[in-house]
Amino acid sequence: MLNTSMFLFCSIHILTQSQVTPRHLRKSHRNGFMKFYSPRTATAVIIANMVGSGVFVSLGYQLVDIQSTFPILFLWLLGGIAALTGAMSYAELGAAMPRSGGEYNFLTRVYHPAAGFISGWVSATIGFAAPIAAVAIAFGEYTTRIFPTGEYNLVKPLAMLLVFVAMWFHTRSREQSSWFQTSFTALKIVIILIFCVSALLLVPEPQQLKLTPSAEDLKTIGSPAFAVALIYVAFSYTGWNAATYILGEMENPQKDLPRVLITGTALVTFLYVFLNFVFLKVAPVEAMQGQTEIAFIAAQYAFGDWGGRAVGLMMALLLISSVGAMTLAGPRAIQAIGEDYKLFSYLGQVEENGLPMRAIAIQSMMALTLIMTSSFKTILVFAGGMLAFNSLLAVLGVIILRIREPEMERPYNVPFYPIVPLIFLLITGFTLIYVIIDNPRTALFGAGVIALGLVAYVFCRRYEERHKD
């Protein structure tokens, strides 16, 4: 209990401390708008990007094939290790190449402009628009579960409304954008911890959990079912790299990025393992198998029907920050493409307040399209695999640059190199192999998206050659 209280205090302190950037540097001399996002906001973006719908629905899918406690909790710990090793690797890349755009920036430099373009294409079409759609749909499902709408299905209308609200806040100003993000992220952490502690204390019939591995558990960890379950975990941890998308809008990215990435990822890893332990402790496996509203189900077992509805409402509220964080980070990849390619120059422009409103609007429109046309599970598996592939190429770039450019200035060096990036590559590669084996049609669709990105790149290059100044 003391450890949880200390964690709660530290989390809120990180997200609510005063701006550390001097006022004269935070404001643009020309128009008075906030010029930089603070480390506090960048950390909030990471936490909010990661803690979205995935952790509140993935357990239901995992329990279909795995019912033992140890493999389930090990899944979430393993996902945290992968995210943390990935964050350390991205910190080296981001400190050495401090430009907004995430993988678009890294892959362009490490491999080829075509690789960067395709990465940005994936981020724009799938990487952020799809998770926004998934989280927004989960928001609609939680809300309508709490407030039944009878014959009217308002899941998707509510999801679309949330996307519009997030788009509105993040196109006003950096001040409002920062307030929206840090406020809802701090609220998210508080809600999760209050739920976890209260559920453990008040559940009338706690489940018996076995936390030591058996021989059968070890066999499960090496099975295809475990690898498939890891896909859902990988999707849930998606977002640990979000701060790299706003690198160019941080005042001291080379100094602040490593701390922001590692702190945000470590906090979320603790939350995920703790939260799934609580889910398993308060609700029977049979009640959660194949279900999406896991938090609502667990809350009903812990607090009764009305208590469950109240917690379900809180869970719906905390999904708001996730949609907001992805609406903030994702368009920077679209913006970077617009800055580098004349054909998309319209999307690279920023307004007087310094925000890429056009890129934000385009991404939001794609998310709205996915909400209207796709199911949650389809989005989860497909987006998780595509984003994992993007991250794998970026982390591999750490090793490639160390070999190819040993003299490159690196303000931050990944610790225990090459062990840290290799751990990430091993876990992520293992996951992707089983995505292909278990979902060949999804893998083919992903290959199609990449192929379309390559076609778009070739078209852009030809357009550039024909319209040289």
For each residue, the residues with C-beta under 8 A, 3 or more apart:
1: 4 5 197
2: 5 6
3: 6 7
4: 1 7 8 193 196 197 274
5: 1 2 8 9
6: 2 3 9 10
7: 3 4 10 11 193 267 270
8: 4 5 11 12 189 190 193
9: 5 6 12 13
10: 6 7 13 14
11: 7 8 14 15 186 189 193 267
12: 8 9 15 16 186 189 190
13: 9 10 16 17
14: 10 11 17 40 43 263 267
15: 11 12 40 43 44 47 182 185 186 189
16: 12 13 40 182 186
17: 13 14 20 40
18:
19: 26 38 40
20: 17 38 39 40
21: 25 26 36 38 251
22: 25 26
23: 26 27
24: 27
25: 21 22 35 36 251
26: 19 21 22 23 34 35 36 38 251
27: 23 24 32 33 34 35
28: 31 32 33 34 35 354
29:
30:
31: 28 352 353
32: 27 28
33: 27 28 173 174 175 352 353 354
34: 26 27 28 173 174 175 178 354
35: 25 26 27 28 174 251 354
36: 21 25 26 174 249 250 251
37: 41 42 45 174 178 246 249 250
38: 19 20 21 26 41 42 178 250 251
39: 20 42 43 250 256 259 260
40: 14 15 16 17 19 20 43 44 182
41: 37 38 44 45 177 178 181 182
42: 37 38 39 45 46 243 246 250 256 257 260
43: 14 15 39 40 46 47 243 260 263 264
44: 15 40 41 47 48 181 182 185 186 321 325
45: 37 41 42 48 49 181 242 243 246 325 328 329
46: 42 43 49 50 239 240 242 243 260 261 264 265 268 325
47: 15 43 44 50 51 185 188 189 264 267 268 325
48: 44 45 51 52 181 184 185 188 239 321 322 324 325
49: 45 46 52 238 239 240 242 322 325 326 329
50: 46 47 83 236 237 238 239 240 242 264 265 268
51: 47 48 55 188 192 268 271 272 318 321 322
52: 48 49 55 131 134 135 138 236 239 319 322 323 326
53: 56 57 134 135 137 138 139 319 322 376
54: 57 58 134 232 233 235 236 237 238 380
55: 51 52 58 59 236 271 272 275 276
56: 53 138 293 294 295 315 319
57: 53 54 60 61 138 292 293 294 376 380
58: 54 55 61 62 232 233 235 236 380
59: 55 62 63 72 276 279 280 288 294
60: 57 63 64 288 289 290 291 292 294
61: 57 58 64 229 232 290 377
62: 58 59 65 66 72 75 229 232 233
63: 59 60 66 67 72 285 288 289 290
64: 60 61 289 290
65: 62 225 228 229
66: 62 63 71 72 75 220 225 226 229
67: 63 285
68: 71 72 210 214 216 217 220
69: 72 73 209 210 211 280
70: 73 74 210 211 212 213 214 217
71: 66 68 74 75 213 217 220 221 226
72: 59 62 63 66 68 69 75 76 229 276 280
73: 69 70 76 77 211 273 276 277 280
74: 70 71 77 78 213 221
75: 62 66 71 72 78 79 226 229 230 233
76: 72 73 79 80 233 269 272 273 276
77: 73 74 80 81 269 273
78: 74 75 81 82 230 233 427
79: 75 76 82 83 230 233 234 236 237 269 272
80: 76 77 83 84 237 265 268 269 272 273
81: 77 78 84 85 269 423 427
82: 78 79 85 86 234 237 423 424 427 428
83: 50 79 80 86 87 237 240 265 268 269
84: 80 81 87 88 240 262 265 266 269
85: 81 82 88 89 395 420 421 423 424 427
86: 82 83 89 90 240 241 265 391 395 424 428
87: 83 84 90 91 240 241 261 262 264 265
88: 84 85 91 92 258 261 262 414 415 420
89: 85 86 92 93 394 395 398 414 420 421 424
90: 86 87 93 94 106 240 241 244 261 394 395
91: 87 88 94 95 257 258 261 262 412 414
92: 88 89 95 96 398 410 412 413 414
93: 89 90 96 97 106 244 394 397 398 401
94: 90 91 97 98 106 243 244 247 253 257 261
95: 91 92 98 253 254 257 258 410 411 412
96: 92 93 401 408 409 410 411 412
97: 93 94 105 106 109
98: 94 95 247 248 250 253 254 257
99: 105 247 248 336
100: 105 244 245 246 247 248 249 332 335 336
101: 104 105 120 244 245 247 248 332 333 335 336
102: 105 106 119 123 241 242 244 245 329 332 333
103: 106 107 116 119 120 123 241 244 333 390 391 393 394
104: 101 107 108 116 117 119 120 123 333 336 337
105: 97 99 100 101 102 108 109 116 244 247 336
106: 90 93 94 97 102 103 109 110 116 119 244 394 397
107: 103 104 110 111 112 115 116 118 119 390 393 394 397
108: 104 105 111 112 113 115 116 117 119
109: 97 105 106 116 397
110: 106 107 115 394 397 400 401
111: 107 108 114 115 116 393 397 400
112: 107 108 115 116
113: 108 116 117 340 457
114: 111 117 118 454 457
115: 107 108 110 111 112 118 119 393
116: 103 104 105 106 107 108 109 111 112 113 119 120
117: 104 108 113 114 120 121 337 341 453 456 457 460
118: 107 114 115 121 122 450 453 454 457
119: 102 103 104 106 107 108 115 116 122 123 333 390 393 394
120: 101 103 104 116 117 123 124 333 334 336 337
121: 117 118 124 125 337 449 452 453 456 457
122: 118 119 125 126 127 386 387 390 449 450 453
123: 102 103 104 119 120 126 127 128 330 333 334 390
124: 120 121 127 128 129 330 333 334 337 362 363 366
125: 121 122 129 366 449
126: 122 123 129 130 382 383 386 387 449
127: 122 123 124 130 131 330 333 383 386 387 390
128: 123 124 131 132 326 327 329 330 331 333 363 367
129: 124 125 126 132 133 330 363 366 367 369 370
130: 126 127 133 134 367 370 374 379 382 383
131: 52 127 128 134 135 235 238 239 322 326 379 383
132: 128 129 135 136 163 166 323 326 327 330 363 364 367 370
133: 129 130 136 137 159 163 367 368 370 371 374 379
134: 52 53 54 130 131 137 138 376 379 380 383
135: 52 53 131 132 138 139 319 322 323 326
136: 132 133 139 140 158 159 160 162 163 319 323 367 371
137: 53 133 134 140 141 155 156 159 371 376 379
138: 52 53 56 57 134 135 141 142 292 319 376
139: 53 135 136 142 143 158 159 162 316 319 320 323
140: 136 137 143 144 154 155 156 157 158 159 162
141: 137 138 144 145 155 292 293 376
142: 138 139 145 146 293 295 296 312 313 315 316 319
143: 139 140 146 147 154 158 313 316
144: 140 141 147 148 149 153 154 155 158
145: 141 142 148 293 296 312
146: 142 143 296 309 312 313 316
147: 143 144
148: 144 145
149: 144 152 153 154
150:
151:
152: 149
153: 144 149 156
154: 140 143 144 149 157 158
155: 137 140 141 144 158 159
156: 137 140 153 159 160 371 372
157: 140 154 160 161
158: 136 139 140 143 144 154 155 161 162
159: 133 136 137 139 140 155 156 162 163 371
160: 136 156 157 163 164 368 371 372
161: 157 158 164 165
162: 136 139 140 158 159 165 166 319 320 323
163: 132 133 136 159 160 166 167 323 327 364 367 368 371
164: 160 161 167 168 364
165: 161 162 168 169 320
166: 132 162 163 169 170 180 320 323 324 327 364
167: 163 164 170 171 327 360 361 364
168: 164 165 171 172
169: 165 166 172 176 177 180 324
170: 166 167 177 180 324 327 328 355 360
171: 167 168 351 355 357 360 361
172: 168 169 176 177 353
173: 33 34 176 177 353 355
174: 33 34 35 36 37 177 178 249 353 354 355
175: 33 34 178 179
176: 169 172 173 179 180
177: 41 169 170 172 173 174 180 181 328 355
178: 34 37 38 41 174 175 181 182
179: 175 176 182 183
180: 166 169 170 176 177 183 184 324
181: 41 44 45 48 177 178 184 185 321 324 325 328
182: 15 16 40 41 44 178 179 185 186
183: 179 180 186 187
184: 48 180 181 187 188 317 318 320 321 324
185: 15 44 47 48 181 182 188 189 321 325
186: 11 12 15 16 44 182 183 189 190
187: 183 184 190 191 317 318 321
188: 47 48 51 184 185 191 192 318 321
189: 8 11 12 15 47 185 186 192 193 267 271
190: 8 12 186 187 193 194
191: 187 188 194 195 314 315 317 318
192: 51 188 189 195 196 271 275 318
193: 4 7 8 11 189 190 196 197 271
194: 190 191 197 198
195: 191 192 198 199 278 295 299 311 314 315
196: 4 192 193 199 200 274 275 278
197: 1 4 193 194 200 201
198: 194 195 201 202 302 303
199: 195 196 202 203 278 281 282 298 299 302 303
200: 196 197 203 206 278 281 282
201: 197 198
202: 198 199 302 303
203: 199 200 206 281 282 301 302
204:
205: 301
206: 200 203 281 282
207: 280 281 282 283 284 285
208:
209: 69 277 280 281
210: 68 69 70 214
211: 69 70 73
212: 70
213: 70 71 74 217 218 221
214: 68 70 210 217 218
215: 218 219
216: 68 219 220
217: 68 70 71 213 214 220 221
218: 213 214 215 221 222
219: 215 216 222 223
220: 66 68 71 216 217 223 225 226
221: 71 74 213 217 218 226
222: 218 219 226
223: 219 220 226 227
224: 227 228 434 437 438
225: 65 66 220 228 229
226: 66 71 75 220 221 222 223 229 230
227: 223 224 230 231 430 431 433 434 438
228: 65 224 225 231 232 434 435 438
229: 61 62 65 66 72 75 225 226 232 233
230: 75 78 79 226 227 233 234 427 430 431 434
231: 227 228 234 235 381 384 385 431 434 435 438
232: 54 58 61 62 228 229 235 236 380 381 384
233: 54 58 62 75 76 78 79 229 230 236 237
234: 79 82 230 231 237 238 384 385 387 388 428 431
235: 54 58 131 231 232 238 380 381 383 384 387
236: 50 52 54 55 58 79 232 233 272
237: 50 54 79 80 82 83 233 234 240 268 272
238: 49 50 54 131 234 235 383 384 387
239: 46 48 49 50 52 131 242 325 326
240: 46 49 50 83 84 86 87 90 237 261 264 265 268
241: 86 87 90 102 103 244 245 261 391 394
242: 45 46 49 50 102 239 245 246 325 326 329
243: 42 43 45 46 94 246 247 250 257 260 261 264 329
244: 90 93 94 100 101 102 103 105 106 241 247 257 261
245: 100 101 102 241 242 329 330 332 333
246: 37 42 45 100 242 243 249 250 328 329 332
247: 94 98 99 100 101 105 243 244 250 253 257
248: 98 99 100 101 253 332
249: 36 37 100 174 246 332 354
250: 36 37 38 39 42 98 243 246 247 253 256 257
251: 21 25 26 35 36 38 256
252: 255 256
253: 94 95 98 247 248 250 256 257
254: 95 98 257 411 412
255: 252 259 411
256: 39 42 250 251 252 253 259 260
257: 42 91 94 95 98 243 244 247 250 253 254 260 261 412
258: 88 91 95 261 262 412
259: 39 255 256 262 263
260: 39 42 43 46 243 256 257 263 264
261: 46 87 88 90 91 94 240 241 243 244 257 258 264 265
262: 84 87 88 91 258 259 265 266
263: 14 43 259 260 266 267
264: 43 46 47 50 87 240 243 260 261 267 268
265: 46 50 80 83 84 86 87 240 261 262 268 269
266: 84 262 263 269 270
267: 7 11 14 47 189 263 264 270 271
268: 46 47 50 51 80 83 237 240 264 265 271 272
269: 76 77 79 80 81 83 84 265 266 272 273
270: 7 266 267 273 274
271: 51 55 189 192 193 267 268 274 275
272: 51 55 76 79 80 236 237 268 269 275 276
273: 73 76 77 80 269 270 276 277
274: 4 196 270 271 277 278
275: 55 192 196 271 272 278 279
276: 55 59 72 73 76 272 273 279 280
277: 73 209 273 274 280 281
278: 195 196 199 200 274 275 281 282 298
279: 59 275 276 282 283 288 294 295 298
280: 59 69 72 73 207 209 276 277 283 285
281: 199 200 203 206 207 209 277 278
282: 199 200 203 206 207 278 279 298 301 302
283: 207 279 280 287 288 294 297 298 300 301 302
284: 207 287 288 301
285: 63 67 207 280 288 289
286: 289
287: 283 284 291 297 301
288: 59 60 63 279 283 284 285 291 294 297 298
289: 60 63 64 285 286
290: 60 61 63 64
291: 60 287 288 294 297
292: 57 60 138 141 376
293: 56 57 141 142 145 296 297 312
294: 56 57 59 60 279 283 288 291 297 298
295: 56 142 195 279 298 299 311 312 315
296: 142 145 146 293 299 300 308 309 311 312 315
297: 283 287 288 291 293 294 300 301 308
298: 199 278 279 282 283 288 294 295 301 302
299: 195 199 295 296 302 303 307 308 310 311 312 315
300: 283 296 297 303 304 305 307 308
301: 203 205 282 283 284 287 297 298 308
302: 198 199 202 203 282 283 298 299 307 308 311
303: 198 199 202 299 300 306 307 308 310 311
304: 300 307 308
305: 300 308 309
306: 303 309 310
307: 299 300 302 303 304 310 311
308: 296 297 299 300 301 302 303 304 305 311 312
309: 146 296 305 306 312 313
310: 299 303 306 307 313 314
311: 195 295 296 299 302 303 307 308 314 315
312: 142 145 146 293 295 296 299 308 309 315 316
313: 142 143 146 309 310 316 317
314: 191 195 310 311 317 318
315: 56 142 191 195 295 296 299 311 312 318 319
316: 139 142 143 146 312 313 319
317: 184 187 191 313 314 320
318: 51 184 187 188 191 192 314 315 321 322
319: 52 53 56 135 136 138 139 142 162 315 316 322 323
320: 139 162 165 166 184 317 323 324
321: 44 48 51 181 184 185 187 188 318 324 325
322: 48 49 51 52 53 131 135 318 319 325 326
323: 52 132 135 136 139 162 163 166 319 320 326 327
324: 48 166 169 170 180 181 184 320 321 327 328
325: 44 45 46 47 48 49 181 185 239 242 321 322 328 329
326: 49 52 128 131 132 135 239 242 322 323 329 330
327: 128 132 163 166 167 170 323 324 330 331 360 363 364
328: 45 170 177 181 246 324 325 331
329: 45 49 102 128 242 243 245 246 325 326 332
330: 123 124 127 128 129 132 245 326 327 333 334 363
331: 128 327 328 334 335 356 359 360 362 363
332: 100 101 102 245 246 248 249 329 335 336 356 359
333: 101 102 103 104 119 120 123 124 127 128 245 330 336 337
334: 120 123 124 330 331 337 338 344 347 356 359 362 363
335: 100 101 331 332 338 339 347 348 350 356 359
336: 99 100 101 104 105 120 332 333 339 340 348
337: 104 117 120 121 124 333 334 340 341 344 347 348
338: 334 335 341 344 345 346 347 348 349 356 358 359
339: 335 336 345 348
340: 113 336 337 348
341: 117 337 338 344 345 460 463 464
342: 345 463 464 467
343: 459 460 463 464
344: 334 337 338 341 347 348 460
345: 338 339 341 342 348 349
346: 338 349 358
347: 334 335 337 338 344 356 358 359 362
348: 335 336 337 338 339 340 344 345 356 359
349: 338 345 346 356 358
350: 335 353 354 355 356 357
351: 171 354 355 356 357
352: 31 33
353: 31 33 172 173 174 350
354: 28 33 34 35 174 249 350 351
355: 170 171 173 174 177 350 351 360
356: 331 332 334 335 338 347 348 349 350 351 359 360
357: 171 350 351 360 361
358: 338 346 347 349 361 362
359: 331 332 334 335 338 347 348 356 362 363
360: 167 170 171 327 331 355 356 357 363 364
361: 167 171 357 358 364 365
362: 124 331 334 347 358 359 365 366
363: 124 128 129 132 327 330 331 334 359 360 366 367
364: 132 163 164 166 167 327 360 361 367 368
365: 361 362 368 369
366: 124 125 129 362 363 369 370
367: 128 129 130 132 133 136 163 363 364 370 371
368: 133 160 163 364 365 371 372
369: 129 365 366 372 373
370: 129 130 132 133 366 367 373 374 379
371: 133 136 137 156 159 160 163 367 368 374
372: 156 160 368 369
373: 369 370
374: 130 133 370 371 378 379
375: 378 379
376: 53 57 134 137 138 141 292 379 380
377: 61 380 381
378: 374 375 381 382
379: 130 131 133 134 137 370 374 375 376 382 383
380: 54 57 58 134 232 235 376 377 383 384
381: 231 232 235 377 378 384 385 435 439 442
382: 126 130 378 379 385 386 442 445 446
383: 126 127 130 131 134 235 238 379 380 386 387
384: 231 232 234 235 238 380 381 387 388 435
385: 231 234 381 382 388 389 431 432 435 439 442 443 446
386: 122 126 127 382 383 389 390 446 449
387: 122 126 127 234 235 238 383 384 390 391
388: 234 384 385 391 392 428 431 432 435
389: 385 386 392 393 432 446
390: 103 107 119 122 123 127 386 387 393 394
391: 86 103 241 387 388 394 395 424 428
392: 388 389 395 396 424 425 428 429 432
393: 103 107 111 115 119 389 390 396 397
394: 89 90 93 103 106 107 110 119 241 390 391 397 398
395: 85 86 89 90 391 392 398 421 424 425 428
396: 392 393 399 400 421 425
397: 93 106 107 109 110 111 393 394 400 401
398: 89 92 93 394 395 401 402 414 417 421
399: 396 402 403 418 421
400: 110 111 396 397 403 404
401: 93 96 110 397 398 404 405 408
402: 398 399 405 406 417 418
403: 399 400 406
404: 400 401
405: 401 402 408
406: 402 403
407:
408: 96 401 405
409: 96
410: 92 95 96 413
411: 95 96 254 255
412: 91 92 95 96 254 257 258
413: 92 410 417
414: 88 89 91 92 398 417 420 421
415: 88 420
416: 419 420
417: 398 402 413 414 420 421
418: 399 402 421 422
419: 416 422 423
420: 85 88 89 414 415 416 417 423 424
421: 85 89 395 396 398 399 414 417 418 424 425
422: 418 419 425 426
423: 81 82 85 419 420 426 427
424: 82 85 86 89 391 392 395 420 421 427 428
425: 392 395 396 421 422 428 429
426: 422 423 429 430
427: 78 81 82 85 230 423 424 430 431
428: 82 86 234 388 391 392 395 424 425 431 432
429: 392 425 426 432 433
430: 227 230 426 427 433 434
431: 227 230 231 234 385 388 427 428 434 435
432: 385 388 389 392 428 429 435 436
433: 227 429 430 436 437
434: 224 227 228 230 231 430 431 437 438
435: 228 231 381 384 385 388 431 432 438 439 442 443
436: 432 433 439 440 443
437: 224 433 434 440
438: 224 227 228 231 434 435
439: 381 385 435 436 442 443
440: 436 437 443 444
441: 444 445
442: 381 382 385 435 439 445 446
443: 385 435 436 439 440 446 447
444: 440 441 447 448
445: 382 441 442 448 449
446: 382 385 386 389 442 443 449 450
447: 443 444 450 451
448: 444 445 451 452
449: 121 122 125 126 386 445 446 452 453
450: 118 122 446 447 453 454
451: 447 448 454 455
452: 121 448 449 455 456
453: 117 118 121 122 449 450 456 457
454: 114 118 450 451 457 458
455: 451 452 458 459
456: 117 121 452 453 459 460
457: 113 114 117 118 121 453 454 460 461
458: 454 455 461 462
459: 343 455 456 462 463
460: 117 341 343 344 456 457 463 464
461: 457 458 464 465
462: 458 459 465 466
463: 341 342 343 459 460 466 467
464: 341 342 343 460 461 467 468
465: 461 462 468
466: 462 463
467: 342 463 464
468: 464 465
469:
